[in-house]
């Protein structure tokens, strides 16, 4: 008796359809895992960089500008009042200059402006050293009898190193703009409210496929619920909620940006008031020591003749409170509470539940001849 080869076994149509559904579920869930993980890491990475470096760089540049303006005013006041004859530029000058140096050191550590920021810092450090040397030379000449005019001229030169078109304060203003631009770039790398629908598209698609699969299984098997798939659906919703929480962290970062700008505005007002007072004092000092007949030259004459408007001074406590608010805000934004682990954990767990729930139905349909 001759027998033929056994017929080849082929999967049933239902089994093939279930396998395709499983592949679709796994694919959408993997996309959800990738998208949610990217969103979470982008926001938290930006928050931690802003917390650890960027806000320090922005605020310390402004603090250095303010300290240098205060140092210049203190030195000018010491020469104008004659105290420099006894104590040189004074302790306020020394303290402010030391504070500026500390702020510049912090900016160097936290610099986010790349090579441009480093180059500007090197220029600033050189100019600050030249400024300090010029003030020291002015002090030495001013104390010598008969050399007061030379000392005032040195002080004028020193002040121009700060206030000139390419002076220290102008360089620091440029550097502050670079650091502030870096802050904007880092915040834009996160999750903006306008992009939330895009980030939520992946979990929404995964949830839709899960619901569609549940409906198909109900129609095909007449079973109302597939508990593993229900669990996967709940976890998918959890991923969406996690992304909404991450958006809240991003909104805190946006609030930090607004608070930082408020501190910078207050700093600028204070710097303008200090500069106005200091330069007015310098003009008075120059006019007092200029030769009554020949004057001090057109450059100094133009400087003395410039109108100066002193804005209302800003309370230093207001600036300090604003700085503390920025620090607290960025710390809160970077404090995720472990949310970065939820989205991947939910996604991986959903993958396991999908594989489990679908395999039970696929196994019911083996092969047919």
C-alpha positions in Angstrom: 0.0 0.0 0.0 1.5 3.3 -1.1 0.8 6.3 1.1 1.5 9.9 0.1 3.2 12.5 2.2 1.1 14.0 4.9 -0.6 17.3 3.9 1.1 20.5 4.9 -0.3 22.3 7.9 -1.4 25.8 7.4 -2.4 28.3 10.1 -6.1 29.2 10.2 -7.2 32.5 8.9 -8.2 33.5 12.5 -4.8 32.6 13.8 -3.1 34.6 11.1 -5.4 37.6 11.8 -4.6 37.3 15.5 -0.9 37.2 14.8 -1.2 40.4 12.7 -3.1 42.0 15.5 -0.4 41.1 18.0 2.2 42.6 15.7 0.3 45.8 15.4 -0.2 46.0 19.2 3.4 45.4 19.9 4.5 47.9 17.2 2.3 50.7 18.5 3.3 50.0 22.1 7.0 50.1 21.2 6.5 53.4 19.4 4.7 54.7 22.5 7.7 53.5 24.6 10.1 55.4 22.4 8.1 58.6 22.1 7.3 58.8 25.8 10.9 58.0 26.8 12.2 60.7 24.5 9.7 63.3 25.9 10.5 62.5 29.5 14.3 62.5 28.9 14.2 65.8 26.9 12.2 67.6 29.6 14.2 66.3 32.6 17.5 66.7 30.8 16.7 70.3 30.0 15.5 70.9 33.6 18.6 69.5 35.2 20.9 71.4 32.9 19.0 74.6 33.6 19.1 73.9 37.3 22.8 72.9 37.5 24.3 75.3 35.0 22.3 77.6 32.8 20.4 79.8 35.4 23.7 80.1 37.3 25.5 81.3 34.1 22.7 83.9 33.3 22.3 85.3 36.8 26.0 85.3 37.7 26.8 87.4 34.5 24.3 89.9 35.7 25.7 89.8 39.2 29.2 90.4 37.8 27.9 93.4 35.9 26.3 94.9 39.0 29.3 94.3 41.1 31.7 96.0 38.7 29.4 99.0 38.4 29.3 99.2 42.2 33.1 98.9 42.4 33.5 101.7 39.9 31.1 103.9 41.7 32.8 103.2 45.1 36.2 104.1 43.6 34.9 107.3 42.1 33.2 108.3 45.3 36.5 107.7 47.2 38.4 110.0 44.9 35.7 112.6 44.7 35.3 112.9 48.5 39.1 112.8 49.1 38.9 109.5 51.1 41.3 108.0 48.6 44.0 110.2 50.1 43.8 108.1 53.3 42.3 104.7 52.3 42.6 104.4 48.6 39.6 103.2 46.6 38.1 101.9 49.8 36.7 98.6 51.2 33.5 98.8 49.2 35.5 98.9 46.0 37.6 95.9 47.1 34.5 93.9 48.2 32.6 94.6 45.0 35.6 93.8 42.8 36.0 90.5 44.7 32.3 89.7 44.3 32.6 90.3 40.5 35.6 87.9 40.3 33.7 85.2 42.2 30.7 85.7 39.8 32.9 85.4 36.8 34.5 82.2 38.1 31.0 80.7 38.5 30.1 81.8 35.0 33.3 80.1 33.7 32.2 76.8 35.4 28.6 77.0 34.2 29.1 78.5 30.8 26.5 77.3 28.3 27.5 79.6 25.4 30.3 77.4 24.1 33.5 78.8 22.6 31.9 82.2 22.1 31.2 82.4 25.8 34.7 81.2 26.7 36.3 83.7 24.4 34.2 86.6 25.8 35.1 85.6 29.4 38.8 85.6 28.6 38.5 89.1 27.2 36.5 90.2 30.2 39.0 88.8 32.7 41.8 90.6 30.9 39.9 93.9 30.9 39.0 93.5 34.6 42.7 92.9 35.4 43.6 96.0 33.4 40.9 98.0 35.2 42.1 96.9 38.7 45.6 97.8 37.7 44.5 101.3 36.4 42.6 102.0 39.7 45.7 101.0 41.7 47.9 103.3 39.6 45.3 106.1 40.0 45.5 105.5 43.8 49.3 105.7 43.8 49.3 109.0 41.8 46.4 110.6 43.7 48.2 110.1 47.0 51.4 111.9 45.8 51.3 115.6 46.4 51.0 117.5 43.1 50.0 114.3 41.2 46.3 114.4 41.8 45.5 115.4 38.3 47.4 112.4 37.0 45.6 110.2 39.5 42.2 111.5 38.2 43.3 110.8 34.6 44.2 107.2 35.5 40.8 106.9 37.2 39.1 108.2 34.0 41.0 105.6 31.9 40.0 102.9 34.3 36.4 103.8 34.2 36.5 103.8 30.4 37.7 100.2 30.5 34.4 99.4 32.1 32.1 101.8 30.3 33.6 102.1 26.9 31.8 100.7 23.7 34.0 97.6 23.9 34.5 97.7 27.6 33.8 95.2 30.3 30.2 96.0 30.8 29.5 95.9 27.1 31.3 92.5 26.8 29.3 91.2 29.8 26.0 92.4 28.2 26.9 90.3 25.1 27.8 87.3 27.3 24.6 87.6 29.2 22.7 87.6 25.9 24.6 84.4 24.8 23.8 82.6 28.1 20.1 83.7 27.9 19.9 82.4 24.3 21.3 79.1 25.5 18.5 79.0 28.1 15.9 79.4 25.4 17.4 76.7 23.3 17.4 74.3 26.2 13.8 75.0 27.1 12.7 74.6 23.5 14.3 71.1 23.5 11.7 70.0 26.0 8.0 69.6 25.6 6.0 72.7 24.8 2.3 72.8 25.4 1.7 73.1 21.7 3.5 69.8 21.1 1.5 67.9 23.8 -1.0 66.5 21.2 2.0 65.2 19.2 3.5 63.5 22.2 0.1 62.0 23.2 -0.5 60.7 19.7 1.5 57.5 20.3 -0.3 56.5 23.5 -3.6 57.5 21.9 -2.9 55.3 18.9 -1.9 52.4 21.2 -5.0 52.7 23.2 -7.2 52.9 20.1 -5.6 49.7 18.7 -6.1 48.0 22.1 -9.8 49.0 22.2 -10.2 47.8 18.6 -8.6 44.5 19.4 -11.0 44.1 22.4 -13.9 44.7 20.2 -12.7 42.2 17.6 -12.1 39.5 20.3 -15.6 40.2 21.7 -17.1 39.8 18.2 -15.0 36.7 17.4 -15.0 34.8 20.7 -18.1 36.2 22.3 -16.1 37.0 25.5 -16.7 40.4 26.9 -13.3 41.1 28.5 -9.7 40.1 28.0 -8.2 41.0 31.3 -4.5 41.3 30.2 -5.5 43.6 27.4 -7.6 45.7 29.8 -4.5 46.0 32.0 -2.5 47.0 29.0 -5.1 49.6 28.1 -4.9 51.0 31.6 -1.2 51.2 31.5 -1.3 53.0 28.2 -3.6 55.6 29.7 -1.0 55.8 32.5 1.6 56.7 30.0 -0.6 59.5 28.7 -1.0 60.8 32.3 2.7 60.6 32.8 3.3 62.8 29.8 0.8 65.3 31.1 2.8 65.4 34.4 6.0 65.9 32.4 4.2 68.8 30.7 3.6 70.3 34.1 7.4 70.2 34.7 7.9 71.9 31.4 5.5 74.6 32.4 7.5 75.1 35.6 10.6 75.6 33.4 8.7 78.3 31.4 7.9 80.0 34.6 11.6 79.9 35.5 12.3 81.7 32.3 9.9 84.5 33.1 11.3 84.8 36.6 14.8 84.9 35.3 13.9 87.8 32.9 12.3 89.6 35.9 15.5 89.3 37.9 17.6 90.5 34.9 15.3 93.5 34.4 15.7 94.4 38.1 19.4 94.0 37.8 19.5 96.2 34.8 17.6 98.9 36.5 20.0 98.8 39.5 23.0 98.8 37.2 21.7 101.9 35.3 21.1 103.7 38.6 24.6 102.8 39.8 26.2 103.8 36.5 24.4 107.1 36.5 25.5 108.0 40.0 29.1 106.9 39.4 29.5 108.6 36.0 28.0 111.8 37.4 30.5 111.7 40.2 33.3 111.1 37.7 32.2 114.1 35.7 32.2 116.2 38.8 35.7 115.0 39.7 37.0 115.6 36.2 35.5 119.2 36.1 37.1 120.0 39.4 40.6 118.9 38.3 40.6 120.2 34.7 42.8 123.1 33.9 40.5 126.2 34.1 42.0 127.7 31.0 42.8 124.8 28.7 40.2 122.3 30.0 40.6 118.5 29.7 40.1 118.1 26.0 37.1 117.6 23.8 36.6 113.9 24.8 36.3 114.7 28.5 34.4 117.9 27.8 31.8 115.9 25.9 31.6 113.3 28.7 31.1 116.0 31.4 28.4 117.7 29.3 26.4 114.5 28.8 22.9 114.6 30.5 22.4 111.8 32.9 19.1 110.5 34.2 19.2 108.4 37.3 16.4 105.8 37.4 14.9 104.8 40.7 17.1 102.4 42.5 16.0 98.8 42.9 15.9 97.3 46.4 18.6 94.7 46.5 16.3 92.6 48.6 13.9 92.4 45.6 16.7 91.1 43.4 17.8 88.5 46.0 14.2 87.4 46.5 13.8 87.0 42.7 17.0 85.1 42.5 15.9 82.7 45.2 12.6 82.3 43.4 14.4 81.3 40.2 16.5 78.8 42.1 13.5 77.3 43.9 11.5 77.1 40.7 14.2 75.4 38.6 14.8 73.0 41.5 11.1 72.1 41.6 11.1 71.6 37.8 14.0 69.2 38.0 12.5 67.3 40.9 10.7 64.6 38.9 9.7 62.4 41.8 10.7 59.4 39.7 8.3 60.1 36.9 11.0 59.3 34.3 10.7 55.6 35.3 6.9 55.4 35.0 6.5 55.8 31.2 9.0 53.1 30.3 7.8 50.8 33.1 4.2 51.2 32.0 5.1 50.6 28.4 7.2 47.5 29.1 4.5 46.1 31.4 1.9 46.7 28.6 4.0 44.8 26.2 4.1 41.8 28.5 0.3 41.9 29.1 -0.4 42.2 25.3 1.8 39.2 24.6 0.1 37.2 27.3 -3.4 38.2 26.5 -3.1 37.6 22.7 -1.1 34.3 23.1 -4.1 32.8 24.9 -6.3 33.4 21.9 -3.7 32.5 19.3 -3.1 29.1 20.9 -6.8 28.3 20.5 -6.2 28.2 16.8 -3.5 25.8 15.8 -3.2 24.7 12.2 -5.4 23.1 9.6 -4.6 20.7 6.9 
